[in-house]
Amino acid sequence: MNIAAQTYVASITILSLPFHVELLGAEAYGLVGVFASLQILFSLIDLGLTPTIARQSSRFNAAVITLIEYRQIIFVVEVVFAAIAIAGGGVLFILADVIAQKWLTANSISHKELGSLIQLMAIIVAIRWFGGIYRGIMAGSEKVMELALVNCLVASARFIFVLPVLKRADNPAEAFFNYQLCVACVELFVLIVLGKATLPTLPTSYRMKFSFNYLRSLWTFFASIGFTSAAWIAMAQADKVILTKILSLSEYGLFTVATMLAAGVMSISTPIGNALMPRLARVHAAGKNEEVCEIYRKATRLTILLVFPVGLLIAVFAEEVLWIWTGDAYIAAKVNQVLTLYTIGNLALVVAAFPYYLQYAIGDLRLHVSGNSISLILMIPSMVVASAFEGMRGTAWVWMASNVAYLLLWVPVIHRKFVSSIAKSWSLRDVAAPTLLQLVFVLLMVQNFNFSVNRFFLMVEMTLVLALIFALTFIYFRLIDPIVTR
């Protein structure tokens, strides 16, 4: 159910995007891109508390911690979350006019209106972030069905049900953010009700006490997870923050179109990673190291089978895919190179995530933290310089180069430490060989097949090419190079 929900949310996010661009216009859609980045950047102040809540909920359900201890931890985190949401949202609200006048560049939206829209964003971001605590409670208590249903309904409201509102609105940008505020309030109310219902009942005589002492024993866990999450967010959003200053909102809207589509390849792999980590952790805890390696290789191959055909098709046929998706030849011509580079970088990132899954299961994230720290130190200055000379193309080149370099240079270091017995097979047989096979096939199609100039028939032809890549990869893994276990 969780995988189906994630697939649904990712699908409607991507499929609805061209309609949002058409109804809002490129400039207003640039604001939507800014809004999306603000939501992710707000997570920098999470400090690892959300995954900590999920973990403590799981520990309580496994009878590792007491009812009183669990409820006290939840209470303290609720207070901390509320304070951070109010403070963080308040600062962004106060700085809205400064951001509108000094940072963003708009042509058709006045500074006054832009400031008002950023203030709306500040409130929405704070509300949605505060709901994370109740998502963590539900996830840790394994309320998968309820959480999946909420996610699907909220995503439908945010991306699909908003379309009629935009179509009727005189000011689509203002209508969009007012509507999103209403959705955020309803979402928070539902999450609070469901999250509170999940919590065990306290003795009537007990009174909650606020004390950071309840979090001290958890410091090591949430500090390491918090740093890892913060480093990832900083790397993933650095280009967006930099480009909001350099590009006009219209150009930034087009950039968002390309990066959203490129991110689609990562959304396909997310359910695999979410299912893999707990399974690897259980098998590793049981001391079955050979089974850990087998599961690890099979999950990698599944990702290469499901994700890489889509990614390579997008990367090679970027302009055609953009035209099919948006129906706008200008957008397709403007950002096709950006789409290609970001897609290649995301494909590298999808594969490079596997060593993280392994380290998470083993419980040793030191090499992951070191690798992310090095990447962060090198990537951000490079993006600043590249964007100054080449704009969005500059950040795209840095994004691709950084992720490919991490995959080629740092992943082998992690493998030599934790799974040296399969390091060579994983790199060559599970990743490099099938990827090369897929790429050669796609390039042969480019050289030897005349694709249609009709949008519908081109979509059919792209779908057939995709099916052939799937089939070719499946045959390779199943018949030519199966994993042989002893």
C-alpha positions in Angstrom: 0.0 0.0 0.0 2.8 2.4 0.9 4.6 1.7 -2.4 1.4 2.2 -4.3 0.7 5.5 -2.5 4.2 6.8 -3.2 3.9 5.9 -6.8 0.5 7.6 -7.0 1.8 10.8 -5.4 4.9 10.9 -7.6 2.8 10.3 -10.8 0.2 13.0 -10.2 2.9 15.5 -9.2 4.7 15.0 -12.5 1.6 14.6 -14.7 -0.2 17.7 -13.3 2.9 20.0 -13.8 2.2 21.0 -17.4 -1.3 22.1 -16.5 0.0 24.1 -13.6 2.5 25.8 -15.9 -0.2 26.5 -18.5 -2.7 28.0 -15.9 -0.2 29.9 -13.8 2.3 31.0 -16.4 6.1 30.5 -16.3 6.7 33.4 -13.8 4.0 32.4 -11.3 5.2 28.8 -11.6 8.6 30.0 -10.7 7.1 31.0 -7.4 5.8 27.4 -7.0 9.3 26.2 -7.5 10.5 28.6 -4.8 7.7 27.4 -2.5 8.8 23.7 -3.0 12.4 24.6 -2.2 11.3 26.5 1.0 9.4 23.4 2.2 12.5 21.3 1.8 14.9 23.9 3.2 12.7 24.2 6.3 13.6 20.6 7.0 17.2 21.8 7.8 16.0 22.8 11.2 14.5 19.4 11.9 17.7 18.3 13.6 16.8 14.6 13.1 13.7 14.9 15.4 11.2 13.4 12.9 13.1 10.1 12.3 13.8 10.0 16.0 10.0 10.2 16.7 9.4 7.4 14.2 12.1 5.3 15.8 10.8 5.9 19.4 7.3 4.9 18.3 8.7 1.6 16.9 10.7 1.1 20.1 7.6 1.6 22.3 5.5 -0.8 20.2 8.3 -3.3 20.7 8.2 -2.7 24.5 11.7 -1.3 24.5 10.7 1.9 26.3 7.9 2.6 28.8 4.6 4.3 28.2 5.6 7.3 30.4 9.0 7.7 28.7 7.4 7.5 25.2 4.7 10.0 25.9 7.2 12.4 27.6 9.5 12.2 24.5 6.5 13.0 22.2 5.4 15.9 24.4 8.9 17.5 24.5 9.3 17.1 20.7 5.8 18.6 20.1 6.8 21.7 22.1 10.1 22.0 20.3 8.4 21.5 16.9 5.8 24.2 17.7 8.5 26.7 18.8 10.6 26.0 15.7 7.6 26.3 13.4 6.5 29.6 14.9 10.1 31.0 15.0 11.1 29.8 11.5 7.8 30.7 9.8 7.8 34.0 11.6 11.3 34.9 10.4 10.4 34.0 6.8 7.2 36.0 7.2 9.0 39.1 8.4 11.7 38.9 5.7 9.1 38.4 2.9 9.4 42.0 1.6 13.2 41.8 1.7 13.2 38.6 -0.3 10.7 40.0 -2.8 12.7 43.2 -3.4 16.4 42.1 -3.0 16.4 38.4 -4.0 13.7 37.5 -6.5 13.3 39.0 -9.9 9.8 39.3 -11.3 8.5 41.1 -14.4 4.7 41.0 -14.2 4.3 40.5 -10.4 4.7 43.6 -8.3 7.0 43.6 -5.2 4.0 44.2 -2.9 2.2 41.2 -4.3 5.3 39.1 -4.3 5.9 39.9 -0.6 2.3 38.9 0.2 2.7 35.6 -1.6 5.9 34.8 0.2 4.2 35.5 3.5 1.5 33.0 2.6 4.3 30.5 1.8 5.9 31.1 5.2 2.6 30.2 7.0 2.0 27.1 4.8 5.6 25.8 5.1 5.4 26.1 8.9 2.1 24.4 9.1 3.1 21.5 6.9 6.4 21.1 8.7 4.8 20.9 12.1 2.6 18.0 10.8 5.8 16.0 10.3 5.8 15.0 14.0 2.4 13.2 13.6 3.6 11.6 10.4 6.5 10.2 12.4 4.2 8.9 15.1 2.0 7.1 12.6 4.9 5.7 10.6 6.7 4.4 13.7 3.4 2.8 14.9 3.0 1.1 11.5 -0.2 2.9 10.6 0.8 2.4 6.9 -2.7 2.3 5.4 -3.9 5.5 7.2 -0.8 7.4 6.4 -0.8 6.3 2.7 -4.5 7.3 2.4 -3.8 10.8 3.9 -0.8 11.3 1.5 -2.9 10.3 -1.5 -5.8 12.6 -0.6 -3.5 15.5 0.2 -1.5 15.1 -3.0 -4.8 14.9 -5.0 -6.0 18.1 -3.3 -2.7 19.9 -3.8 -2.0 19.0 -7.4 -5.3 17.9 -9.1 -8.2 19.6 -7.3 -6.5 22.9 -7.5 -6.7 23.0 -11.3 -10.4 24.1 -11.4 -9.6 26.8 -8.9 -6.8 28.1 -11.0 -9.0 28.0 -14.1 -11.6 30.2 -12.6 -9.3 32.6 -10.7 -8.6 36.2 -11.8 -5.3 36.1 -10.0 -4.1 32.4 -10.4 -0.9 32.9 -8.2 -2.9 34.3 -5.3 -5.6 31.7 -5.6 -3.0 28.9 -5.7 -1.3 29.9 -2.4 -4.6 30.7 -0.6 -5.9 27.3 -1.7 -2.6 25.6 -0.5 -3.0 27.3 2.9 -6.5 25.8 3.3 -5.2 22.3 2.3 -2.3 22.6 4.7 -4.7 23.5 7.6 -7.0 20.6 6.9 -4.0 18.2 6.5 -2.5 19.3 9.9 -5.9 18.8 11.6 -6.3 15.3 10.2 -2.7 14.4 11.1 -3.1 15.6 14.6 -6.4 13.7 15.1 -4.9 10.5 13.7 -1.5 10.9 15.4 -3.1 11.6 18.8 -5.4 8.6 18.4 -2.3 6.4 17.8 -0.7 7.5 21.1 -1.3 5.2 24.2 -3.4 6.7 27.0 -1.6 8.1 30.0 -2.7 7.4 33.6 -5.2 10.1 34.5 -3.1 11.2 37.5 0.1 11.8 35.4 1.0 15.4 34.4 3.4 16.0 31.5 6.7 17.8 32.3 8.9 19.6 29.8 12.6 18.6 30.1 15.3 18.1 27.6 16.6 15.3 29.7 14.1 13.0 27.8 16.0 13.7 24.6 19.6 13.4 25.9 19.8 9.7 25.6 18.7 10.0 21.9 21.3 12.6 21.0 23.7 10.4 19.2 21.0 8.9 16.9 19.2 12.1 16.0 22.5 14.1 15.7 23.9 11.7 13.1 20.6 11.4 11.2 20.1 15.1 11.5 23.5 15.9 10.0 23.0 13.4 7.2 19.6 14.8 6.3 20.8 18.4 6.5 23.8 17.7 4.3 21.6 16.0 1.7 19.1 18.9 1.8 21.9 21.5 1.4 23.3 19.6 -1.6 19.9 19.0 -3.2 18.7 22.6 -2.8 21.9 24.6 -3.2 21.4 25.0 -6.9 17.8 26.2 -6.4 18.7 28.8 -3.8 21.6 30.1 -6.0 19.4 30.3 -9.1 16.5 32.1 -7.5 18.9 35.0 -7.2 20.4 34.7 -10.7 17.4 33.9 -12.8 14.2 35.7 -13.3 11.1 34.0 -11.9 10.1 33.1 -15.5 13.4 31.4 -16.2 13.3 29.7 -12.8 9.9 28.3 -13.6 11.3 26.7 -16.7 14.2 25.4 -14.7 11.7 23.9 -12.2 9.9 22.1 -15.0 13.2 20.4 -16.0 14.3 19.4 -12.5 10.9 18.1 -11.5 10.9 15.8 -14.5 14.5 14.7 -13.8 13.5 14.0 -10.2 11.0 11.5 -11.5 13.7 8.9 -11.8 14.4 9.2 -8.1 10.7 8.8 -7.2 10.7 5.4 -8.9 13.6 4.2 -6.8 12.2 5.6 -3.4 9.9 2.6 -2.7 12.7 0.2 -3.4 15.0 2.0 -0.9 12.2 2.2 1.7 11.5 -1.5 1.5 15.2 -2.5 1.4 16.5 -0.7 4.5 14.4 -2.5 7.1 14.9 -5.8 5.4 18.7 -5.4 5.3 18.7 -4.4 8.9 16.8 -7.5 10.0 19.0 -9.9 8.0 22.2 -8.2 9.2 21.0 -8.4 12.8 20.5 -12.1 12.3 24.2 -12.4 11.2 23.3 -13.6 7.7 26.0 -11.7 5.8 25.8 -13.7 2.6 22.0 -13.1 2.4 22.7 -9.4 3.0 25.0 -9.3 -0.1 22.4 -11.3 -2.1 19.5 -9.0 -1.2 21.8 -5.9 -1.8 22.7 -7.1 -5.3 19.1 -8.1 -6.3 17.7 -4.7 -5.1 20.4 -2.9 -7.2 19.5 -4.9 -10.3 15.8 -4.2 -9.7 16.6 -0.5 -9.7 18.7 -0.8 -12.8 15.8 -2.6 -14.5 13.0 -0.2 -13.4 14.7 3.2 -13.1 17.5 3.3 -15.7 15.5 2.6 -18.8 13.2 5.6 -17.9 16.2 7.8 -17.0 18.3 7.0 -20.1 15.3 7.6 -22.3 14.7 11.0 -20.7 18.4 11.9 -20.9 18.9 11.0 -24.5 15.6 12.2 -25.8 15.3 15.2 -23.5 13.8 17.6 -26.0 11.3 15.1 -27.4 10.2 14.0 -23.9 9.7 17.6 -22.8 7.6 18.3 -25.9 5.5 15.2 -25.4 5.0 16.1 -21.7 4.3 19.9 -21.9 3.3 20.4 -25.6 5.4 23.5 -25.5 8.3 23.6 -28.1 9.8 26.7 -26.4 10.2 25.0 -23.1 11.5 21.8 -24.8 14.2 23.8 -26.6 15.1 26.0 -23.6 15.8 23.4 -20.9 16.4 20.1 -22.7 20.2 20.2 -21.9 19.4 21.0 -18.2 17.0 18.0 -18.2 19.7 15.7 -19.6 22.4 16.7 -17.1 20.1 16.6 -14.1 18.7 13.2 -15.1 22.2 11.7 -15.5 23.1 13.1 -12.1 20.0 11.7 -10.5 20.7 8.3 -12.1 24.1 8.3 -10.5 22.5 9.4 -7.2 20.0 6.6 -7.3 22.8 4.0 -7.5 25.0 5.8 -5.0 22.2 5.6 -2.5 22.7 1.8 -2.1 25.8 2.1 0.1 23.8 4.4 2.4 21.1 1.7 2.7 23.8 -0.8 3.6 25.4 1.5 6.2 22.1 2.3 7.7 21.3 -1.4 8.1 24.8 -2.0 9.7 24.4 1.0 11.9 27.7 2.7 10.9 27.2 6.0 9.0 30.7 7.4 9.4 31.8 7.0 5.8 28.4 8.3 4.6 28.8 11.4 6.7 32.4 11.9 5.5 31.5 11.5 1.8 28.5 13.9 2.1 30.7 16.4 3.9 33.3 16.3 1.1 30.7 16.6 -1.6 29.0 19.5 0.1 32.3 21.4 0.5 33.2 20.9 -3.1 29.7 21.2 -4.7 28.4 24.5 -3.3 31.4 26.8 -4.3 31.5 25.1 -7.7 27.8 25.8 -8.2 28.2 29.4 -7.3 31.0 29.9 -9.8 29.3 27.8 -12.6 25.9 29.5 -12.2 27.6 32.9 -12.5 28.9 32.0 -15.9 26.4 29.6 -17.3 23.2 30.0 -15.2 21.0 26.9 -14.9 23.3 25.0 -17.3 26.2 25.6 -15.0 24.5 24.2 -11.9 23.3 21.2 -14.0 26.9 20.4 -15.0 28.1 20.6 -11.4 25.2 18.5 -10.2 25.9 15.8 -12.7 29.7 15.8 -12.2 29.3 15.8 -8.4 27.0 12.7 -8.3 29.0 10.8 -10.9 32.2 11.5 -9.1 30.7 10.3 -5.8 29.5 7.1 -7.4 32.9 6.4 -9.1 35.2 7.5 -6.3 33.5 7.2 -2.9 31.2 4.2 -3.4 34.1 1.8 -4.0 35.6 3.0 -0.7 32.4 2.1 1.2 32.1 -1.3 -0.5 35.7 -2.2 0.3 35.0 -1.6 3.9 31.6 -3.3 4.3 31.1 -5.8 1.4 34.5 -6.3 -0.3 33.5 -9.8 -1.5 30.9 -8.4 -3.9 32.3 -5.0 -4.6 33.6 -5.9 -8.1 30.6 -7.9 -9.1 28.2 -5.1 -7.9 30.1 -2.4 -9.9 30.7 -4.3 -13.1 28.0 -6.9 -13.5 25.1 -5.3 -11.6 25.6 -1.6 -12.6 28.1 -1.0 -15.4 27.3 -3.8 -17.9 23.5 -3.5 -18.0 23.7 0.3 -18.1 26.1 0.2 -21.0 23.8 -2.3 -22.8 20.8 0.0 -22.3 22.8 3.1 -23.5 24.1 1.4 -26.6 20.6 0.3 -27.5 19.2 3.8 -27.1 21.9 5.3 -29.1 21.4 2.8 -31.9 17.8 3.8 -32.0 18.8 7.4 -32.3 21.0 6.6 -35.2 18.9 4.2 -37.1 15.2 5.1 -36.5 13.3 8.1 -37.8 11.0 9.2 -35.1 7.6 10.8 -35.9 7.1 14.6 -35.8 3.5 14.0 -34.6 3.3 14.4 -30.8 1.0 11.4 -30.2 2.9 9.0 -32.5 6.2 10.1 -31.0 4.8 9.2 -27.5 3.9 5.8 -28.8 7.3 5.3 -30.3 9.0 6.4 -27.0 6.9 4.0 -25.1 7.8 1.1 -27.4 11.5 2.0 -27.0 11.1 2.0 -23.3 9.5 -1.4 -23.4 12.3 -2.8 -25.5 14.9 -1.5 -23.0 13.0 -3.1 -20.2 12.9 -6.4 -22.1 16.6 -6.3 -23.0 17.6 -5.6 -19.4 15.4 -8.3 -18.1 16.9 -10.9 -20.5 20.4 -9.8 -19.5 19.7 -10.3 -15.8 17.6 -13.4 -16.1 19.5 -15.3 -18.8 22.9 -13.9 -19.6 24.1 -12.9 -16.1 21.9 -14.3 -13.3 23.1 -14.0 -9.7 24.4 -17.4 -8.6 24.0 -18.1 -4.9 25.7 -20.9 -3.0 
